[in-house]
Amino acid sequence: MNILGLSAYYHDSAACLLRDGRLVAAAQEERFSRKKHDSGFPKNAAAYCLKDAGLTLADVDCVAYYEKPLVKFDRILETAVAYAPFGFRSFSMALPVWLKKKLWMRETIREELGGYQGPLRFVEHHEAHAASAFFPSPFKEAAILTMDGVGEWATASWGVGRGNQIDLKAELRFPHSLGMLYSAFTYYTGFKVNSGEYKVMGLAPYGEPRYADLICRELIDLKEDGSFRLAKKYFNYCAGLTMTSEAFHELFGGPPREPETKLTQRDMDLAASVQMVCEEVMTRMARHVVRETGMRDLCLAGGVALNCVGNGRILREKICDRIWIQPAAGDAGGAVGAAAMVWHGALGKPREADGVHDAQQGSLLGPAFSDEQIAEFLSERKIPHRRLEPSKVCEETAKLLAQGKVIGWFQGRMEFGPRALGARSILGDPRDKTMQARMNMKIKFREGFRPFAPSVLRERCHDYFDLEAESPYMLLVARVRPERRIEEPAEARKAFGLERLNNPRSDLPAVTHIDYSARLQTVSREGSAPLYDLLKAFERETGCAVLVNTSFNVRGEPIVCTPRDAYACFMRTGIDHLVLGSHMLDKTEQPKSTEDKKWMKEFALD
């Protein structure tokens, strides 16, 4: 039986395919459209999933959608009435797309899929999040916690997963939302809502949580069980077109920071403050859920579950024994949850879980390209390259990395979710003191404060990081081990914020954040064979079992999907070498942009 799962029309639209309950393909629409956080109907992603499985639309037995549109519209309508007349402008802007598409989602899905006539199922948003967290997890039974901005009405929920059943016990409702609180500070500190939250998380260690008490006193009434109410007068997302109100601006001493302007110590302190409050809410919620369910394994999903610092704190405080977080924890993962709810919930199909291995398949669920396809691409465009023996790829790449070269790494199936896990990655030597600055400024073209993640051999993790769990999906933050840390000079500690950026924190300076933390990926051969083999080769070459691993894209663009995407990114940036399967490309051998206008046009480099 083939179930096509879909999420669409908010952000990070995606599609997945379950065949007899097994997740065989999943991808976000942005990877095909090249529009970051694409919210449109995932037509290309759905087409990929069917093609990958060798199916046509006629082979699809059911389509599952990740929310109930009529219930969501009820919330939007009730909110507009409650805040009338102030909410009219935002409601009037939202109304056309609802009248045109969202209210007629059955017809829209059938039309967008090219005339699909089979069964359709609509799953509640947080139920889809819960299903995406529990059903692919390794646990036979577990507590479940979901946290995001808002679905239909729910903004957080908790419950229990047992076997093939999920039972949600309670929920927090709009407008009281941890995701919305965090997004309000994302907006206020000058970053883009629904994409800049991770920048706030990365900025937080440069500040002091000077405003945390003010947030808790004025903005949020937080209870011991993690439930809370927000003081609505400080927020504008119910009635207006912004996240924060004039009362918010007055409380924190001024208007929002203009995007792209210089970051101040105040911005860093605000980021530190909301991060501290977010972690406190997350830990209280997790503690309550574990206590109420009596279960020591915990599953997380929803956009807030991408806050890997908060996830790390839940583990560090030993609130639970084991934790499993959906790699595509945001709306993209809702497609997986919707399909799984139909298979297990509606159809009652059994679920197999061995307590050890998850069913996410390393989240390597996107398109792959064979060496023959890559060779055809390179040959047709007369792109200079060397084809290596497959057994030599990792060895030669490791040598280049040891020489300080930055590598674009394109191997196997593309990752599903926001993290690069070694299939579409940019890699570097973590021991290089200049690597973070080089990657941020000349390759990623992004803010210099942004930290980079380490990928480490799973069996060597404890030699570098204080982490008792595995972190295959780069969703946990841990501290670098004390013996590897470098004490910051007393004079340097007197500096403020970003002035401390270039002070090495450990013998892995490129991946150690200012607070000695790192958002790490533990790599096993069964999870990601190409990256594992490269790490082993780099360890043989240097004695170091860690690499810098950042997503293969530049600021404002999605992670690359195809060899063409990878080559275009390679040529636009300071990446030194590109490894496409078994093919090695050297930047110094590539044509100069002024020499070939046809080549420039092909890759939109003019």
N, C-alpha and C positions, 0 to 999 in steps of 0.2 A: 504494500500500500504506500502511495506517495502523497505526502502532505507538503504543500508549499506554504511557508510562513512569511508574513509580510509586516513591515512597519513603515509608516510613511506620514508625511505632512506635518511634522513638527521639526525635528532635526535628525540627522544621521539615519536616513531611510535605509532599509536593508531587506534582503530576502534570504531564505534558507530552504533547504530541502531535507525532509526526513523520509527515508525509505525504510519501511517496516520498523520505525522507531529509531533508526540509526541516522545520526547527523552526517550527511555525505557532502554537503556544500553549503557555504554561507559567505555573503559578501555585502559590503555597503555600496550604495549607489554612487557615492562620491568617487570611488576608485575608477569608475567607468566614465562618468560625466566630467571628471576633473574639476568639479565644483565642491570646495571644502564644505563639509557638513550638509551636503545636498539633502533637502527635505522633500524633493519631488517624488513621484511614484517610482518605486525601484524597478523600472522596466528592464534596464540592462542587467541589473543584479539577478532578477528572476530568470531572464533568458540564459545567463551564465549557469545558474544552478541546474536548469533543465538540461542544457547542453552537456554539462559535466557528467550528469547521471545518464546521458544517452536517452533522454525522454523528450516527448513533445507535450504540448498543453493537454492533448487528449489523454495522456497517461496520468494526469494529476487527479487524484481521488477526492481531494479536499483542499481548499485554500483557507488559511487561518490568519486573522488580522489581530493586531496586538492591543486593541482597545475597542470600546463601545462608543461609536461616534455620537449617538443620540444622547447618551448619558453625559458625555463631555459637553455637548451643546447646551444641555440643561444647566450645567454649571456656569457656562459662559453667559447664558441668558439671565440666570438668577443673579449673578454677580453684577451684570450691567444694570439690572433693575434696582438692586440694593444700593448701588452707588450713583444712581441717577440724580441729577443730569450729568454728573462729572464723568461717568464712564461711557457717555455716548460716542465720543470721538474714537476711542479704541474699539468699541463694539462695531461701529459703522465701518471701520477699516477691516475688521475680521469677517464681517457678514458676507461680502461677495463671494469669498472662497468657500464659505460654508454653504451658501445657496447654490453655488455652481457645482461643488464636488463633494464636500465632506458629509452633508446631510444625505447624500445619495450614494453612500459608499459602496453598497452592493453593486449598483450600476456602474460606478466609477471603476471598481476593481475588474468587473467583467469586461468593460470597454478597454481599459489600459492593458489588460492581458491578452487582448486580441480576440475577444469573443468567448471567453471561458463560460461554460454553462453548468459546471458541476456545483457541488455543495460549498457553501461559505459558512465559516464559523467566526464569531467575534468573541474575543476573550478580554476580560477586564484588564486594564493596564497593569496594575500591581500584581494581579494574578499571573500575568505573563512574565513580569519581573521575577516573581517567586519561582515560577516553573523553570525559567532560564537559569536560576541559581541552583535549585535542588536536583532537577532531573539529570543534568549532565554531571553532577558531582559524584564523587566516589562513595558517598555515604548511603547506607541502607535506610537510615533515619537521621533527621537533623532538625535543629531549629532554623528558622528562616527569618531574615530581616531585610526589608526593602526600603530604600530611601531615595527620593529624587525631588524634582521641582513640583510637578503635579501630573496626575493622570486624568481620570474623569473627575473625581473629587478627592481621592486619596493622595497624600503626599508621602506617607510612610505606612508600612504594614508589617505585622509579624505573625508567624504561625509555625506550623509543624509540617514536615514532609516525612511520610512513611511509605516505603515501597513505591507504589504507583499513584499515591494520593497526596494532595496538598490541602491542608486545612488552615485557612487564615483566620486568626482569632480576633484581631483588633487592627484599627487603622487610625492614623492622624489625618485630618481633613483640611482642605484648602479654606482659607488663605494661609494657614499656619504650616510653614514648610521650611525645612532645613536647607533644601536646595535653593529656595527663593531667597533665604537670608544670605547664603553664601554668594549668590548671584548679585544681590544688591550691593555687596561690597566689591564684587568684581566690576560692576558698572561704576561704582563710586571712585574706585582707584584707576579708572581709565581703560579698562580692558573690556573686550567684547563678551557679552553674556552668551552662555551656552558653548563657548569655546575657550574663554580666557580664564576660567576658574583654576586650571592647573598652573597658570602663571602666578596667581595669587598664592597658591600653595608653595610654589617655588620661591616666591619673594619673601614669604613669612619668616624664615630664619634670619633674615637680615634686620628684622625689626624687633621691638620689644612689645609685649602685649599690653600696652598702656591703656588701651580702650576696652579691654575685656570686661572689667567690672562695670563700665558704663553700658556696654551692650547688654549685660545680664540684668542691670538695674532698670534700663529704660526700654530696650527693644524686645527682650524675650523673658517670659515668665516660665522658667525651666523647673520641672518637677523631678523628683528622685528617680522615677521610672523612665525618664527620657522624654516624656510627653511635654508639650509646651504650647504656649500661645504667644503670638507676636503682637506687638502694639501697632495696630494697623495705621495709625496716623503718621508713622515714619516711613511708610512704603507707598508706592504709587502704581504697583503692577496690577492692582485690581481695577483701577479706574483710568489710569493714564498710559502714556507711551514710554515712560521711564520706570526704572526700578525703585528709585528713592524720591522722597518728597522734600519740600522746603524745610519741614520740621527736622528731617534727617540731616540736611545740610547745615542747619543752624546748630543742631546738637554736636556735630563733629567739626564745626568751625570753618565752613566754607563750601563752595560748590564742588561738584565732581571734578576730578583731574581730567584735563583734556587729553584724549588719546595721543600717544606718541610724544608727549611732552616729557620733560625730565622728571624722573622719579625722585621724590623727596623722602626724608626720614619719616615724615608723617604717613606717607603711603605705605611704607614698610611696616610701620607700627600698626596701622589699620589691618594690613594683611596678617600680621602675627596675631592680632587680637581676634579676628573672626576665625582664624584657623584654630586657635585655642578653644574658642566656644564650640566650634564644630566638633572637635575631638571630644569635648566633654559630653555633648549631646550623643554622639555616636557610641561612646563607651557606656553611658547610662542606659541607652536603648539596648545595647548588646547584653549588658549585665541583667537587665530586666527580662529579656527574652530567654536567656539561658536559665535564669532562676525559675521562671514560670513554666518552662517546658521540661526542665530537668534534664535536658540534653546537653552534651559537652561538645558536640560538633555543630558548627554554625555556617550557614550559607548566606552570602550577601549578593545583592544586585540593586540596580537603580543608579542613576548618575552619581550620587554621593558616594557610592561604593568604589568609585575611581579615586577617591581621596586616600591614596596609599599611605599617607602619614597616619591618618586616623585608623586605617586597617592595622598598621603596624602596632599602634598603641593598644588596640584590642588584644592582640596576641601578647604583647609585652607585659600587659597587666594580668595575663593568664585568666581572662574572662571565660575563654573556652579552651579546649584542648587542641582542636583543629579547626581551620577555617578554609572555606572554598568560595572564591569570588568569581562570578561570571566574567570572563575576559572582555566581552563586549557588554559591560554592565549597564550602559546607557540605553537609549531607545533602540539602537541597532539590535541589541540582544533580545529585545521584545519579540522579534520575529521568531527566534528560536523558542522562546517561552510559549508563544501562541501555538506553534506547531506541536510542541510537546504536550501542552494541555489537551489538545484534541486527541492525540494518540493515547495518552495515559488516562486523562480525566474523562473525556467524553466517550471514548471507545473502550476504556477499561483495560487496555493492553498492559501486560506485565512489564516490569522494569528490572533489569539486571544491574546489580551493583556489588562489587567485591570488597568495598571498604578501603581500597587502596588506589585503584586506577580510575580516573574520570573518563567521561565519554566525549570530551571536547576535542580529542585528537590533536593536542598541542595548539588548538585554535588555528591550525594551518588548513584552512577550508576554502581558500580562494583559488583563482586560476594559477596554473603552472604552465611552463613553456619548456619543451624538450630542447636538447642541444641542437637537434636538426632545425627546429623552428627558429632558434636564436641564430644559427649559422645562416639560414636563409635571409633573415632580417639584415644581418651585418653585410652579407655578400651583395644583396640587391642595392644597398646604399654605398657600397665600396668603403665601408668603415674599417680603418686599420685595426687589426687585432691579431692575437695569437690564440690558437686552440691548444689547450694543454691536455695531457693525459689526465683523466679524472682523478687518478691516485696522486697526482702532483699539484692539484689545485690548492689544497689547504697548505701544503708545504711552501709553495711559492708565495702565496698570500701572506702567510705568517712572517716570512722573511721581509716582505715589504712593510708590514705593520711594525716590525722590530726596527726598521729604518726610519720610523716616524711618518710613514705615508698614511694618508687617509683613503680608505677603501669603500667604494660602493659595492654592496654585497647583494646579489640577486640570485636566489636559489629556491627551487621547488615551489610549493603552493603559497600564495599570499596569505598573510595573517588576517583573521577576522577580529575586529576590535581596534582600539586606538593605539596599541603598542606594537612597535616593531620587535619581533621575537626571533630574528635571525633569518628571515626569508627576504625581507625588503628593508635592509639595514644599511646604515653608514657606520663604519667601524674604525677604531683608532686605538693607539697604545695608551692605557690609563696611567702609565708611569711618567708620561711626558707633561711637564709643567705648563707648556704652552698650548696643549691640545684643546682644552675647554675654550679658550679665547679664539683659537684658530677656527674651530668648528662653528662656534656661535657667529662670528663676524664674517668669515669668508666662505662658509659652506651653507649654514642654515639661515644666515641673514636675519638673526633674531636678537632679542635682548641679551646683553652680556651676562646678566645675573642667572640665566637659566641653567640649571644643573644637567649633567648627562648621567645616564644610567649605566651601571656595569652589568655585563653578562659574565657569570662565573661558573666553572665546572661544579656540578652539584656536589661531587665528592670532595671538593676543595673549599666549599663555601665557608666552613668554620675556621679556615686558616686566615680569612680576610674579614668576615662579618659576624656580628653577634645576632644570629638568626637560627632559631631552633626548628623552624618549619621550612618547607620548600616554597619557592616563589617562581613557578614556571612561567607565569603570565605577567611578571613585572608589576604586581599590584600590592607589594609590601615594601615598607621602608624599614631599614635596620641600620644600626650604627657600625662603623668600621671598628674593628677590634682595637682595644687600647694600645697594644704594643705596636700597632702600625700608625698610630696618630702622631702628628707633629705639633708640639706645643706652640701656640701662637705667641709671638713676642709681646711683652708687656706694652710696648709702645703701639703695636698694631691693634691691641685690644681697645685702645683709647679712641681709635678711629670709629666713624659712624658708617653704618650700612654698607653701601657698595664700595666704599674705600677699602674694605677688608676683602674684596673679591679675589684678588690675585695672591693672597697669602696661602701657600700650600698647607693642607690640613692633614695629609698622610703621605705614605709612600705610593699612594694611588691618587695623585692630586686631581686628575682629570674627572674623577667620578666621586670625589668626596665633597659633600656640600659643606657650607660654612659651619653647620652644627654637627659635623662628623657623620652625617647620615648619607645613605645612598638608597635609591629605589632600584632594587636589584632583581635580576632574572637568574634563577638557578637552572642550569642547562644539563639535561640528560640526553643520552644518545637516542633513546626511544622517543623523546619529545621533539628534538630538533637535531637530526643526525649531521647535516652539513655544518651547523654552527658548533656543535660539540666537537666534531673532528677538527675544525679550525682552531678551537680553543686548545685542544690537545697538541696540535702542531705549534701553536704560539707558546705553550708551556715548554715544549721541548726546545724551542728556539731561545727562549728568554728566562725560563724558570717561573714565569708569571702565568697564572691560570685565569686571568681576567681580561676582558676587552671593553672598551667604550662601545656602547651600542645605542645609537639613536635612529629614529625613523628616517627612511630614505625619501626625503622631501625637503622643500624649502618652506620658509614661513609663508602661510597663506595658501599653500597647495596641499592636496591630499597625498598620502603615501603613494609611491609609484605602483603601477599594476603590471604594465607590459614592458618588454625590452625597449620599446620606443620611449615610453615615459622615463625609464631609467637612464637612457642615453641622453635625453634632453636635459634631465636634472644634472647629470654628470658634466655636460658641457656648459651649463650655466653657472657652475659652482667651482670651488677650489678643490674638489675631490681629485686625488692624484691618479687613482686606478679604478677601473670598473671591472668587476668579475660577474659575468653573465653565464651562469652554468659553468661550463668548462672553458669559457672564452675570457681572455684577459685583454683589457684595453688600457693603454697608457696615454695619459692626457697629452704628453709632449708629442705624440705621433698623430694626433687628430688634426683635421683641417682647421685653419684659422677662419674666423667668421667673415673676414673681408675677402677671402679667396673664392668662395663659392656661394653665390646668391641663391641658387636652387637649394643647396643644402640648408642654408639659413632659413628659407621659407618652409622647408619640410619640417623643421623642428621649432618653428616659431621663435627663432633666436634673433630676429631682426627687430 
